[in-house]
Amino acid sequence: MEFLSKHRVFASGDLDEGANFAGQVWERNRSIKTDDLRYGIRWNQLDMEKIGFSYIEHDCAVDLTAQGPLSDHFRIFFHEDGSIGHTVNGKKFDSHAGNAVTHAPDTDLHLDINPFKLLLLTVDAGVIRIGMQQRFRKVPEFSNWVGSLPDSARLATMRSMAKWMASEAERDGSPIAAPGNSRMHAQRLLLSLIVECLSETSPIGFETVLDISRAQVRRAEEWIDAHLTDAIGIDEVAAATGVGVRSLQQYFKRVHDCSPYEFLIRRRLEAARQKLLVATPETTVTAIATDLGFFELGRFAERYRHRFAETPSTTLARGRGVRKP
């Protein structure tokens, strides 16, 4: 499957042209072709407000060395096909369809590239730093976050979310195809997943887990209620409450038997129900859902039905019926 086909920014069969292009949008590099196949590269790219998506197809084996430390970005490789051998600060690992890997800023890079097709995520390191500062007593060196990401349900969700966003960005009428609240919600969720996956690779001794008061949890609940339509994640909730992410997660689990994110979803579902029950003739399920950050409408309907034992459209019809004379 090709992602971002409407966002083709480069295609060439010339190695020097490919290296020059990559030096402009990725890293300055020295590339040497190492097989007899004709060189070919196709690069599709969409830069959203907080995350960059690149879909790259590469047709032959190339030896690539970045000229200088990597720039101030994290990059995550999700292969559709093929493989790449990575050497980052002397650490060797491979990326392929069954193994997602990450690069961190300020590291040296060498790649042994085989033919591949992959979706590449790029995130400014400043965004990652903010999330990590909410999670750790002392933020580990970025070199801790280089290499293969641990296989987990969270990583599977992140991969699925990234592919969904790259596909939806191409679809006419998609709530995330253009800048707006829905796209910010989607990016916020993906960023939270990225930070959580990176956190799983960090030394346990760096984590901060402190007991917090019921008053602090109440402040978190009130802050969530006041920002239901905003593109927020657990990092913003923790910062507004003045506690660490791990502590907040632990206490919400104890008090509400759910994570802060699940609590936010519950509150948004309740808000959606209230809006549907006072609907005007112009009101649509889609408008209410996307305003509250539910950009995957099928998933929204499933969650709504599970919580309220009816579909959003059923609630909407009843809400409109209340207004009939």
Secondary structure, DSSP 8 states (H G I E B T S, - for coil): ----GGGEEEEES-HHHHHHHHHHHT--EEEEE-SSS---EEEEEEE-SSEEEEEEEE-S-EEEEESSS--SEEEEEEEEEEEEEEEETTEEEEEETTB-EEE-TT--EEEEEEEEEEEEEEEEHHHHHHHHHTTBSS---GGGG-EE----HHHHHHHHHHHHHHHHTTSTT-TTSSSSHHHHHHHHHHHHHHHHHHHTTS-GGGB------HHHHHHHHHHHHHTTTS---HHHHHHHHTS-HHHHHHHHHHHHSS-HHHHHHHHHHHHHHHHHHT--TT--HHHHHHHTT---HHHHHHHHHHHHSS-HHHHHHHHHHHT--
